[in-house]
Amino acid sequence: MAVSSPDLKAFLLATPIFGGLSDASLDLLVSMLVERRFDVGATVVAEAEPGRSMFIVHSGELVVSKLADAGRVIPMARLEAGDFFGEMTLIEMQNRSATVVAESPTVLYELTARNLYTYYKADIHAYVMVMQNINRELCRRLRRADNRIAELDASMTQIRKRHVPNGRARPSSTVEGK
């Protein structure tokens, strides 16, 4: 169902992805959003499935996870009010990169690729602002992932040092050009 609410507008303006939009641009965006509700344990999106929309978390808590070897599930992130996910499918037009499951009753607002294109045609300035905000968040996520990889490599180096004769660890591989 499409949504229109002063409370929703205030909520969206307070989120980093939509902050700074004019009242008219925000009204247009709100008219394109569809409210989605999920119960505890519901899968919102599944890794590898096709996707052509993103979601903004209005309320609730969700867990983002990826499948590993032998079907093991690895939690990657927790989401709460103000967070968003699914944007990667809009940018790169690939299948979902992770699974997102509701950990509590959840209310999301969905923005489809088709509506985002309509937004682009109607208000290119606002569209560019939204895309820049999405890209900023993607950069923050990439930096966090880089830091986690570096911490993991440091931990693995310490473990190798403890298990190699004379305490000498073999050099770990590094990523060139970063």
MARGU-516142 format. One record per residue: residue number from 1; x, z, y of N, C-alpha, C, O in turn. Coordinates in steps of 0.1 Angstrom, whole numbers, plus 5000, padded with zeros to 4 digits. Atoms other than C-alpha are relative to their C-alpha. Layout:
# MARGU-516142
- seq_nu_nw_nv_cau_caw_cav_cu_cw_cv_ou_ow_ov
- NUM_X_Z_Y_X_Z_Y_X_Z_Y_X_Z_Y .
...
END
This chain:
# MARGU-516142
- seq_nu_nw_nv_cau_caw_cav_cu_cw_cv_ou_ow_ov
- 1_5008_5000_4988_5000_5000_5000_5009_5000_5012_5019_5007_5013 .
- 2_4992_5000_4987_5013_4992_5035_4997_5013_5007_4987_5019_5006 .
- 3_5000_4987_4993_5019_5021_5058_5001_4999_5015_5008_4990_5019 .
- 4_4999_4999_4986_5015_5029_5094_4998_5014_5004_4987_5020_5003 .
- 5_5002_4986_4997_5021_5064_5107_5011_5004_5011_5022_5000_5010 .
- 6_4991_4995_4990_5037_5080_5138_5011_5009_4993_5023_5009_4997 .
- 7_4990_4992_5007_5054_5105_5114_5010_4992_4993_5022_4995_4993 .
- 8_4990_5009_5007_5069_5077_5094_5009_4994_5009_5021_4992_5007 .
- 9_4991_5005_4990_5082_5061_5125_5011_5010_5005_5023_5006_5006 .
- 10_4991_4990_4996_5098_5093_5136_5011_5002_4989_5023_5004_4992 .
- 11_4991_4999_5011_5113_5097_5101_5010_4989_4999_5022_4991_4998 .
- 12_4991_5012_5001_5127_5062_5101_5010_5000_5011_5022_4996_5009 .
- 13_4991_4999_4988_5142_5066_5136_5012_5010_4997_5023_5008_5003 .
- 14_4990_4989_5003_5161_5097_5123_5009_4996_4989_5019_5003_4987 .
- 15_4991_5004_5011_5177_5078_5094_5010_4991_5006_5007_4983_5015 .
- 16_4989_5008_4995_5210_5061_5100_4997_4985_4999_5002_4977_5008 .
- 17_5003_5015_5002_5197_5027_5087_4991_4994_5011_4993_4982_5014 .
- 18_5009_5005_4990_5170_5024_5113_5001_5006_5014_4993_5002_5023 .
- 19_4997_4994_4987_5183_5045_5142_5003_4989_5010_5010_4979_5007 .
- 20_4997_5009_4989_5184_5027_5175_4990_4988_5002_4992_4980_5011 .
- 21_5010_5012_4998_5155_5002_5169_4990_5003_5011_4986_5015_5013 .
- 22_5011_4999_4989_5130_4996_5197_4987_5004_4993_4986_5002_4981 .
- 23_5013_4996_5005_5095_5008_5193_4993_4988_4993_4987_4989_4982 .
- 24_5006_5012_5006_5082_4973_5187_5006_4995_4987_5000_4991_4978 .
- 25_4993_5004_5012_5109_4965_5162_4997_5009_4988_4995_5005_4977 .
- 26_5004_4990_5011_5101_4997_5143_4986_4998_4995_4983_4999_4983 .
- 27_5014_5002_5005_5064_4990_5143_4999_4988_4991_4992_4988_4981 .
- 28_4999_5011_5009_5071_4956_5128_5005_5004_4986_4999_5000_4976 .
- 29_4994_4996_5013_5093_4971_5101_4990_5009_4992_4989_5007_4980 .
- 30_5009_4991_5007_5068_4999_5093_4989_4992_4994_4984_4995_4983 .
- 31_5011_5008_5005_5041_4972_5088_5004_4993_4987_4996_4988_4979 .
- 32_4995_5007_5012_5063_4956_5061_5003_5009_4988_5005_5005_4977 .
- 33_4996_4990_5011_5071_4988_5041_4988_5003_4991_4976_5003_4995 .
- 34_5010_4996_5009_5052_4997_5010_5003_5013_4994_5014_5015_4989 .
- 35_4998_4986_5005_5048_5033_4999_5000_4999_4984_4991_4993_4979 .
- 36_4999_4999_5015_5058_5040_4962_5002_5014_4997_5010_5021_5003 .
- 37_4999_4986_5004_5053_5073_4945_5004_5001_4985_5000_4992_4977 .
- 38_4994_4998_5013_5072_5085_4914_4999_5014_4995_5002_5023_5003 .
- 39_5000_4986_5006_5067_5115_4891_5014_5003_4995_5023_4995_4994 .
- 40_4987_4995_5006_5096_5136_4877_5003_4992_4988_4994_4990_4979 .
- 41_4995_5007_5012_5116_5116_4852_4997_4985_5000_5002_4978_4991 .
- 42_5003_5014_4999_5103_5082_4863_5012_4992_5004_5020_4996_5013 .
- 43_4989_5010_4996_5128_5053_4864_4995_4991_5011_4985_4984_5009 .
- 44_5004_5009_4988_5126_5036_4898_5005_4986_4998_4998_4977_4999 .
- 45_4994_5012_5003_5150_5009_4890_5010_5002_4988_5015_5013_4987 .
- 46_4991_4999_5011_5171_5002_4859_5012_4991_5001_5010_4979_5006 .
- 47_4988_5008_5000_5207_4989_4857_4998_4987_4993_4992_4987_4982 .
- 48_5000_5013_5006_5209_4952_4850_4987_4993_5002_4986_4981_4999 .
- 49_5012_5007_4998_5173_4944_4858_5000_4993_5013_5008_4996_5022 .
- 50_5001_5007_4987_5165_4919_4885_4994_5009_5011_4986_5017_5008 .
- 51_5005_4992_4989_5158_4933_4919_5000_4992_5012_5010_4985_5015 .
- 52_5001_5007_4987_5147_4919_4952_4994_5009_5011_4987_5005_5020 .
- 53_5005_4990_4990_5140_4951_4972_5009_5012_5001_5017_5014_4992 .
- 54_4993_4987_4998_5155_4982_4986_4990_5011_5003_4978_5008_5006 .
- 55_5008_4988_4999_5141_5017_4989_5006_5010_5010_5018_5012_5010 .
- 56_4996_4989_4991_5142_5044_5016_4993_5012_4994_4981_5012_4992 .
- 57_5005_4988_5006_5138_5079_5003_4993_5008_5011_4999_5013_5020 .
- 58_5008_4992_4991_5110_5097_5022_5000_5015_4996_5002_5024_5004 .
- 59_4999_4986_5005_5109_5128_5000_5003_5000_4985_5001_4989_4979 .
- 60_4996_4999_5014_5121_5140_4966_5015_4999_4998_5023_4997_5008 .
- 61_4986_5001_5004_5154_5139_4948_5001_4990_4989_4993_4990_4980 .
- 62_4998_5010_5010_5168_5111_4927_5014_5001_4996_5023_5005_5003 .
- 63_4986_5001_5005_5199_5106_4905_5003_4985_4998_4995_4978_4991 .
- 64_4995_5014_5002_5218_5073_4905_5010_5001_4988_5019_5010_4989 .
- 65_4991_4999_5011_5236_5067_4872_5004_4986_4995_4997_4976_4998 .
- 66_4996_5012_5006_5255_5040_4853_5002_5002_4985_5005_5014_4981 .
- 67_4997_4999_5014_5258_5033_4816_5015_4997_4997_5021_4989_5003 .
- 68_4986_5001_5004_5292_5037_4800_5000_4996_4985_4990_4993_4979 .
- 69_4998_5003_5015_5306_5030_4765_4991_5009_4992_4988_5020_4995 .
- 70_5008_4993_5010_5284_5040_4736_4987_5005_5006_4981_5015_5001 .
- 71_5012_4996_4994_5254_5043_4759_5000_5013_5008_4989_5018_5011 .
- 72_4999_4987_4992_5267_5074_4777_4996_4997_5014_4999_4987_5020 .
- 73_5005_5001_4986_5250_5079_4811_5009_5008_5009_5011_5020_5007 .
- 74_4991_4993_4990_5273_5088_4840_4993_5001_5013_4990_4991_5020 .
- 75_5006_4998_4987_5257_5103_4871_5010_4996_5011_5022_5000_5010 .
- 76_4991_5005_4989_5271_5086_4902_4997_5007_5014_5006_5009_5021 .
- 77_5003_4994_4987_5252_5101_4931_4986_5006_5000_4978_5003_4991 .
- 78_5013_4994_4998_5222_5122_4942_4995_4995_5013_5002_4993_5023 .
- 79_5007_5005_4988_5197_5109_4968_4989_5009_5004_4983_5016_4996 .
- 80_5010_4991_4994_5174_5128_4991_4994_4993_5012_4998_4982_5015 .
- 81_5007_5006_4989_5152_5122_5021_5010_4994_5010_5020_5001_5014 .
- 82_4992_5007_4990_5168_5097_5045_5010_4990_4994_5016_4982_5000 .
- 83_4991_5009_5007_5190_5080_5019_4993_4987_4996_4980_4986_4997 .
- 84_5006_5013_5004_5184_5044_5007_5008_4995_4988_5020_4998_4987 .
- 85_4993_5006_5011_5193_5024_4977_4993_4986_4997_4982_4983_5002 .
- 86_5005_5013_5004_5188_4989_4962_5004_4989_5010_5001_4977_5008 .
- 87_4996_5010_4989_5203_4972_4993_5010_4989_4994_5010_4978_4999 .
- 88_4990_5010_5006_5230_4955_4971_4993_4988_4995_4999_4977_4996 .
- 89_5007_5011_5005_5205_4933_4955_4995_4990_5011_4994_4978_5009 .
- 90_5004_5009_4989_5194_4920_4989_5012_4993_5006_5011_4982_5011 .
- 91_4989_5006_4994_5229_4913_5000_5007_4990_4991_5010_4979_4995 .
- 92_4993_5009_5009_5245_4898_4969_4991_4993_4990_4996_4984_4983 .
- 93_5009_5007_5009_5214_4887_4950_5004_5000_4986_5003_4990_4978 .
- 94_4996_4998_5014_5226_4901_4917_4990_5011_4994_4982_5016_5002 .
- 95_5009_4990_5007_5208_4924_4892_5004_5014_5005_5015_5016_5011 .
- 96_4998_4986_4996_5206_4961_4898_5013_5005_4994_5016_5003_4983 .
- 97_4987_4995_5004_5240_4978_4896_5000_5014_4994_5009_5018_4988 .
- 98_5001_4987_5006_5227_5012_4885_4985_5003_4998_4976_4996_5002 .
- 99_5013_4995_5003_5197_5032_4873_4997_5011_5010_5006_5019_5013 .
- 100_5004_4989_4991_5178_5055_4897_4987_5006_4994_4977_5000_4991 .
- 101_5010_4993_5006_5156_5082_4883_4996_5011_5009_5004_5018_5015 .
- 102_5005_4989_4992_5133_5107_4901_5002_5013_4993_4999_5014_4981 .
- 103_4998_4986_5005_5143_5143_4896_4989_5009_5005_4988_5021_5000 .
- 104_5011_4992_4995_5113_5156_4915_4989_4990_5004_4992_4978_5005 .
- 105_5010_5009_4994_5080_5141_4928_5006_4993_5012_5011_5000_5021 .
- 106_4992_5008_4990_5093_5113_4950_4991_4990_5007_4982_4984_5001 .
- 107_5007_5010_4992_5079_5092_4978_5011_4991_5006_5020_4995_5013 .
- 108_4991_5010_4996_5098_5060_4986_4993_4989_5009_4981_4987_5007 .
- 109_5005_5012_4992_5093_5031_5011_5008_4988_4996_5020_4988_4997 .
- 110_4993_5012_5005_5101_4997_4997_5000_4989_5010_4990_4986_5017 .
- 111_4998_5011_4992_5114_4968_5017_5005_4988_4992_5016_4989_4986 .
- 112_4996_5011_5009_5114_4935_4998_5009_4990_5008_5010_4990_5020 .
- 113_4992_5010_4994_5138_4906_5004_4991_4990_5008_4996_4986_5019 .
- 114_5009_5009_4993_5109_4884_5015_4996_5007_5014_4996_5000_5024 .
- 115_5003_4993_4987_5099_4910_5042_5012_5001_5009_5011_5000_5021 .
- 116_4988_4999_4992_5134_4914_5053_5003_4986_5006_5008_4986_5018 .
- 117_4999_5014_4994_5136_4876_5058_4990_4998_5011_4993_4992_5022 .
- 118_5010_5001_4989_5104_4878_5078_5004_5008_5012_5002_5003_5023 .
- 119_4995_4992_4989_5119_4905_5099_5011_4993_5007_5012_4993_5020 .
- 120_4989_5008_4994_5150_4883_5105_4994_4989_5009_4998_4987_5020 .
- 121_5006_5010_4992_5127_4855_5117_4993_5005_5012_4993_4998_5022 .
- 122_5008_4995_4989_5106_4877_5139_5009_5007_5011_5005_5007_5022 .
- 123_4993_4992_4990_5133_4899_5155_5015_5001_4995_5019_5011_4989 .
- 124_4986_5001_5005_5169_4888_5148_5009_5012_5005_5017_5016_4998 .
- 125_4992_4989_4994_5184_4915_5171_4998_5013_4991_5008_5019_4987 .
- 126_5003_4988_5008_5167_4943_5151_5005_4998_4985_5011_5007_4979 .
- 127_4995_5003_5013_5176_4926_5118_5015_5002_4999_5020_5008_4990 .
- 128_4985_4999_4999_5213_4924_5128_5003_5015_5000_5013_5020_4994 .
- 129_4997_4986_4999_5212_4961_5137_4998_5007_4987_5006_5015_4983 .
- 130_5003_4994_5014_5196_4971_5103_5011_4996_4991_5016_5004_4983 .
- 131_4989_5004_5010_5222_4950_5084_5013_5006_5004_5021_5010_4995 .
- 132_4987_4993_4996_5251_4965_5104_4999_5014_4995_5009_5020_4990 .
- 133_5001_4986_5005_5238_5000_5096_5001_5000_4985_5007_5010_4980 .
- 134_4998_5001_5015_5235_4990_5059_5015_4999_4997_5020_5005_4988 .
- 135_4986_5002_5002_5270_4977_5060_5009_5012_5003_5019_5015_4996 .
- 136_4993_4987_4997_5283_5009_5076_4999_5010_4989_5009_5016_4985 .
- 137_5002_4991_5012_5268_5029_5048_5007_4995_4988_5013_5003_4981 .
- 138_4992_5005_5011_5283_5006_5022_5015_5003_5001_5021_5006_4992 .
- 139_4986_4997_4997_5317_5011_5038_5003_5015_4997_5013_5018_4991 .
- 140_4999_4986_5003_5312_5049_5037_5001_5002_4985_5009_5010_4980 .
- 141_5001_4998_5015_5303_5047_5000_5013_4994_4994_5018_5001_4984 .
- 142_4988_5005_5005_5333_5025_4993_5012_5009_5002_5020_5011_4994 .
- 143_4990_4990_4997_5356_5050_5010_5000_5012_4991_5010_5016_4986 .
- 144_5001_4989_5009_5342_5078_4990_5004_4996_4986_5011_5004_4979 .
- 145_4996_5004_5013_5346_5058_4958_5015_4999_4999_5021_5003_4989 .
- 146_4986_5001_5000_5382_5050_4967_5007_5014_4999_5016_5016_4992 .
- 147_4994_4987_5001_5389_5087_4973_4998_5006_4986_5007_5013_4981 .
- 148_5002_4995_5014_5373_5096_4939_5009_4994_4990_5014_5001_4981 .
- 149_4991_5007_5009_5394_5070_4922_5014_5006_5002_5021_5008_4992 .
- 150_4987_4994_4997_5426_5084_4939_5001_5014_4994_5011_5017_4988 .
- 151_5000_4987_5005_5417_5119_4929_5000_5000_4985_5007_5008_4978 .
- 152_5000_5002_5015_5410_5108_4893_5014_4996_4995_5019_5001_4985 .
- 153_4986_5005_5003_5444_5090_4892_5009_5012_5001_5018_5014_4992 .
- 154_4991_4989_4998_5461_5121_4905_4998_5010_4989_5008_5016_4983 .
- 155_5003_4991_5011_5444_5143_4879_5006_4995_4987_5012_5002_4979 .
- 156_4995_5006_5012_5453_5119_4851_5015_5000_5000_5021_5002_4989 .
- 157_4986_4999_4999_5489_5118_4863_5005_5014_4996_5015_5016_4989 .
- 158_4996_4986_5004_5491_5156_4860_4998_5003_4985_5006_5009_4979 .
- 159_5002_4998_5015_5476_5155_4825_5011_4993_4992_5016_4999_4983 .
- 160_4990_5007_5007_5501_5129_4814_5014_5007_5001_5021_5008_4991 .
- 161_4988_4992_4999_5530_5150_4828_5001_5011_4991_5012_5014_4985 .
- 162_5001_4989_5009_5519_5179_4807_5002_4996_4985_5006_5004_4977 .
- 163_5000_5004_5014_5518_5158_4775_5011_4990_4997_5012_4984_4986 .
- 164_4989_5009_5002_5550_5137_4779_5013_5008_4999_5015_5017_5007 .
- 165_4987_4992_5002_5584_5150_4766_5008_5000_5013_5008_4990_5020 .
- 166_4991_4999_4988_5607_5162_4795_4991_5000_5012_4997_5000_5023 .
- 167_5008_4999_4988_5577_5164_4818_4999_4987_5009_4994_4987_5020 .
- 168_5000_5012_4992_5582_5128_4830_4988_4991_4996_4986_4988_4984 .
- 169_5012_5008_5003_5550_5108_4833_5004_4985_5003_5012_4982_5011 .
- 170_4998_5014_4997_5550_5071_4831_4993_4996_5013_4983_5003_5017 .
- 171_5007_5004_4987_5541_5054_4864_4986_4995_4997_4984_4988_4988 .
- 172_5014_5004_5002_5504_5049_4868_4999_4986_5007_5006_4983_5016 .
- 173_5002_5013_4993_5491_5014_4877_4993_5003_5013_4986_5012_5015 .
- 174_5006_4998_4987_5481_5010_4913_4993_4987_5003_4996_4976_4998 .
- 175_5007_5012_4995_5458_4986_4931_5008_4994_5011_5010_5001_5021 .
- 176_4992_5007_4989_5478_4961_4952_4990_4996_5011_4979_4993_5009 .
- 177_5007_5006_4989_5466_4952_4987_4990_5009_5006_4982_5005_5014 .
- 178_5010_4991_4994_5446_4983_4995_5006_5008_5011_4999_5016_5017 .
END
